[in-house]
Amino acid sequence: MNKKELWLRLKNYQFEDVVAPNMWEHIQSKFGIREASAKAFAHKLASKRGWGYAFADLAIREYKKFVYLGIISDFVVTPSLVIDQVWHQHLLFSKAYRKFCQDVIQTDFDHNPELIPMDGQTSTFSAQYMDTLKLYKTEFGYEPPAEIWNRPKFDKKVLRANKNQSKKKKDLAGIHMGYVDSIPLYQAFDTTVSAGIVNFEGGDAGGGGASGNWNDNGNSDSTGSDSGSSSSCSSGCGGGD
């Protein structure tokens, strides 16, 4: 599976498997026929986190990009706090998440939480977080939206002091894994019509989000505070708390 195929699988994924068979009629009556399961998942996330629906919808779109980066990278990726919260919610639907890994991305995408905060491990997570942001720009051709990506799960002071390097992914033979030798994803699309801008969004809400930063409770925070959780996470891709 190449990068473009992987991304299209992720973009078109509608969280259908989180809906129990006997719930479809109720879900469609509440959210409509089109993308009912994706809307229901966004509604669940927004209600649980105290987010607006548009913010939850944008967070889900960015979560799909994070998963893409985690698969194609040669290093272990680390999400922002908001992305990790979307990941946690997806994981709670354990059967659906297993099916997502099996059928959509066709590989395991494990969540490996930090058991207790340790300076060395947290520094490694911070390096992975910064490398994840860089890879995002390389693959998608623009900066990640600040309202989703500007808050790590660890104190931002660690980012400024960090000297560690990201953990590299290895296969069973110890050989480098990833798609780093192929072209960036945005170059795989015809951009002539849109003046070089690829629309990586999808879904009914059209990618609308919220302005400002967001704290743990989903409340707007325009101060750009450096405060953050002391716990960290990565993908195994890897984890969170």
C-alpha positions as CSV (number, residue, x, y, z in Angstrom):
1,M,0.0,0.0,0.0
2,N,1.5,3.3,-1.0
3,K,1.2,6.7,0.8
4,K,-1.7,8.0,-1.4
5,E,-3.7,4.8,-0.9
6,L,-3.1,4.8,2.8
7,W,-4.2,8.4,3.2
8,L,-7.4,7.9,1.1
9,R,-8.3,4.9,3.3
10,L,-7.9,7.1,6.4
11,K,-9.6,10.1,4.9
12,N,-12.6,8.0,3.9
13,Y,-12.8,6.1,7.2
14,Q,-16.1,7.0,8.9
15,F,-15.9,5.1,12.3
16,E,-18.6,2.7,11.1
17,D,-17.4,-0.1,13.4
18,V,-18.1,1.9,16.5
19,V,-21.8,1.6,15.9
20,A,-23.5,-1.6,17.1
21,P,-25.7,-3.2,14.4
22,N,-28.8,-2.6,16.4
23,M,-28.0,1.2,16.8
24,W,-27.8,2.2,13.1
25,E,-31.5,3.2,12.9
26,H,-31.2,5.4,16.0
27,I,-27.9,6.9,14.9
28,Q,-29.1,7.8,11.4
29,S,-32.3,9.3,12.8
30,K,-30.3,11.5,15.1
31,F,-27.4,12.4,12.7
32,G,-28.8,11.8,9.2
33,I,-27.9,9.2,6.7
34,R,-24.6,10.9,5.4
35,E,-21.6,10.1,7.6
36,A,-23.8,9.3,10.6
37,S,-21.2,7.1,12.4
38,A,-18.5,9.8,12.0
39,K,-20.8,12.5,13.3
40,A,-21.8,10.3,16.3
41,F,-18.2,9.7,17.2
42,A,-17.5,13.4,17.0
43,H,-20.6,14.1,19.1
44,K,-19.4,11.5,21.7
45,L,-15.9,13.1,21.8
46,A,-17.3,16.7,22.1
47,S,-19.7,15.8,24.9
48,K,-17.0,13.9,26.8
49,R,-14.4,16.7,26.5
50,G,-16.6,19.7,26.6
51,W,-15.6,20.7,23.1
52,G,-17.7,22.3,20.4
53,Y,-18.7,20.0,17.6
54,A,-16.6,21.8,15.0
55,F,-13.5,21.5,17.2
56,A,-14.1,17.8,17.7
57,D,-14.6,17.3,14.0
58,L,-11.3,19.1,13.3
59,A,-9.5,17.1,16.0
60,I,-10.7,13.8,14.4
61,R,-9.4,14.9,11.0
62,E,-6.0,15.7,12.5
63,Y,-6.0,12.4,14.4
64,K,-6.3,10.7,11.0
65,K,-3.2,12.6,9.8
66,F,-1.4,11.6,13.0
67,V,-2.1,7.9,12.3
68,Y,-0.9,8.4,8.7
69,L,2.4,10.0,10.0
70,G,2.8,7.2,12.5
71,I,2.7,4.6,9.8
72,I,4.9,6.2,7.2
73,S,7.6,7.6,9.5
74,D,10.9,5.9,10.3
75,F,10.6,7.1,13.9
76,V,8.1,6.6,16.7
77,V,5.6,9.5,16.5
78,T,4.1,11.4,19.5
79,P,0.8,13.2,19.4
80,S,-0.4,16.5,20.9
81,L,-2.7,16.4,23.9
82,V,-5.8,16.9,21.8
83,I,-4.8,14.2,19.3
84,D,-4.1,11.8,22.2
85,Q,-7.6,12.4,23.6
86,V,-9.1,11.5,20.2
87,W,-6.9,8.4,20.2
88,H,-8.0,7.4,23.7
89,Q,-11.7,7.6,22.6
90,H,-11.1,5.5,19.6
91,L,-9.3,2.9,21.6
92,L,-12.2,2.6,24.0
93,F,-14.2,1.0,21.2
94,S,-11.7,-1.9,21.3
95,K,-13.3,-4.2,18.8
96,A,-13.8,-1.3,16.3
97,Y,-10.2,-0.2,16.8
98,R,-8.8,-3.7,16.1
99,K,-10.9,-3.8,12.9
100,F,-9.6,-0.3,12.0
101,C,-6.0,-1.5,12.3
102,Q,-6.8,-4.7,10.4
103,D,-8.9,-3.4,7.6
104,V,-8.1,0.3,7.1
105,I,-4.4,0.8,7.9
106,Q,-3.6,-2.9,7.7
107,T,-1.0,-2.8,10.5
108,D,-0.9,-2.5,14.3
109,F,-0.9,1.0,15.7
110,D,-0.2,0.4,19.4
111,H,-0.7,2.9,22.2
112,N,2.2,2.7,24.6
113,P,1.7,4.9,27.7
114,E,4.4,6.2,29.9
115,L,4.0,4.3,33.2
116,I,5.7,7.0,35.3
117,P,7.3,10.2,34.2
118,M,11.1,9.9,33.7
119,D,13.2,12.8,32.5
120,G,15.0,10.7,29.8
121,Q,11.9,9.2,28.5
122,T,10.0,12.5,28.5
123,S,12.9,14.1,26.6
124,T,12.6,11.4,24.0
125,F,8.9,11.9,23.7
126,S,9.5,15.7,23.2
127,A,12.0,15.0,20.4
128,Q,9.5,12.7,18.8
129,Y,6.8,15.4,19.1
130,M,8.9,18.0,17.4
131,D,9.9,15.5,14.6
132,T,6.2,14.6,14.2
133,L,5.4,18.3,13.6
134,K,8.2,18.6,11.1
135,L,7.0,15.4,9.2
136,Y,3.5,16.8,9.2
137,K,4.7,19.9,7.3
138,T,6.8,17.7,4.9
139,E,4.0,15.3,4.1
140,F,1.0,17.7,3.9
141,G,2.8,20.8,2.7
142,Y,1.6,23.2,5.4
143,E,1.9,23.9,9.1
144,P,-0.3,21.8,11.5
145,P,-3.2,23.8,12.9
146,A,-2.1,25.3,16.2
147,E,-5.4,24.8,18.0
148,I,-4.9,21.0,17.7
149,W,-1.2,20.6,17.7
150,N,0.3,23.4,19.9
151,R,-0.2,21.6,23.2
152,P,2.1,18.6,24.0
153,K,1.3,16.2,26.8
154,F,4.4,17.3,28.7
155,D,5.7,20.7,29.9
156,K,6.8,22.8,26.9
157,K,9.9,23.7,28.8
158,V,11.1,20.2,28.0
159,L,10.9,21.1,24.3
160,R,13.3,24.0,24.7
161,A,15.8,22.0,26.8
162,N,15.5,18.7,24.9
163,K,18.7,17.2,23.4
164,N,17.4,13.7,22.9
165,Q,16.6,12.1,19.6
166,S,13.4,10.3,18.4
167,K,13.3,6.5,18.8
168,K,13.7,4.8,15.4
169,K,11.3,2.1,14.3
170,K,12.8,-1.3,13.5
171,D,11.3,-4.4,12.0
172,L,12.1,-7.9,13.4
173,A,15.3,-8.0,11.4
174,G,16.5,-4.6,12.7
175,I,16.0,-3.0,9.4
176,H,14.6,0.5,9.1
177,M,10.9,0.8,8.5
178,G,8.9,3.6,6.9
179,Y,8.2,5.4,3.7
180,V,10.8,8.2,4.1
181,D,12.4,7.5,0.7
182,S,9.2,8.2,-1.3
183,I,7.8,11.7,-2.2
184,P,5.7,13.7,0.3
185,L,2.0,12.9,0.2
186,Y,0.9,16.3,-1.2
187,Q,3.0,15.7,-4.3
188,A,1.1,12.6,-5.1
189,F,-2.0,14.7,-5.8
190,D,-2.7,16.9,-8.8
191,T,-2.5,20.4,-7.4
192,T,-2.8,22.4,-10.6
193,V,-6.4,23.3,-10.2
194,S,-6.1,24.4,-6.6
195,A,-3.0,26.5,-7.1
196,G,-0.7,24.0,-5.3
197,I,-3.0,23.5,-2.3
198,V,-4.2,19.9,-1.6
199,N,-7.5,19.5,0.3
200,F,-6.7,16.8,2.8
201,E,-9.9,17.3,4.7
202,G,-13.1,15.3,4.3
203,G,-16.4,14.9,5.9
204,D,-19.6,16.9,6.2
205,A,-18.4,19.8,8.3
206,G,-15.8,20.8,5.8
207,G,-12.9,21.0,8.2
208,G,-14.1,23.9,10.3
209,G,-12.4,24.2,13.6
210,A,-12.1,26.5,16.6
211,S,-9.8,29.4,17.2
212,G,-7.4,29.8,20.1
213,N,-5.8,27.1,22.2
214,W,-7.5,24.5,24.3
215,N,-6.8,23.2,27.8
216,D,-7.6,19.8,29.3
217,N,-11.3,20.6,29.8
218,G,-11.8,21.8,26.2
219,N,-12.1,25.4,27.3
220,S,-10.7,28.2,25.1
221,D,-7.3,29.5,26.1
222,S,-5.9,32.3,24.0
223,T,-3.0,32.9,26.4
224,G,-0.7,30.4,24.8
225,S,0.3,29.0,28.2
226,D,3.3,26.8,28.5
227,S,1.6,24.7,31.1
228,G,1.0,21.0,30.3
229,S,0.6,17.5,31.6
230,S,3.6,15.9,33.1
231,S,2.8,12.6,31.3
232,S,3.9,11.8,27.8
233,C,3.0,9.4,25.0
234,S,4.1,8.1,21.6
235,S,2.9,5.6,19.1
236,G,4.5,2.2,18.2
237,C,3.8,3.6,16.7
238,G,2.9,4.2,20.7
239,G,1.0,5.7,23.6
240,G,-0.4,8.1,26.1
241,D,-1.7,8.0,29.6
